[in-house]
Amino acid sequence: MDRQLVRTDTKTRTRAQIFAFIIALAALLIGGFLIYDGKSIAGIGTLLLGLGPIIGAFVVGRNQPPDQATGEEMDRP
């Protein structure tokens, strides 16, 4: 039962990371195209929209203790 739960959780996390990467990459590509097309304000806004969550995840993950960064509790003796 526990193995299946861990396996399912791992699959869900992997799938979420893949979708997050696709969304961030799409936002960066669209922002780059808008800047190339001469719409600098819209392009910069879209780039920041794509980069904001990525940078935020690294900053928040770095400032939290290991047990809070993953959302799991560590086993303490």
VENBEL-V296723 format. One record per run of one state. SS is the DSSP state (a for helix, b for strand, c for the rest). FROM is the first residue (numbers start at 1). LEN is the number of residues. Records with the same first field share a line. If there is no record, write none. Layout:
SS=FROM-LEN ; FROM-LEN
This chain:
c=1-1 ; 37-3 ; 64-2 ; 70-8
a=2-35 ; 40-24 ; 66-4
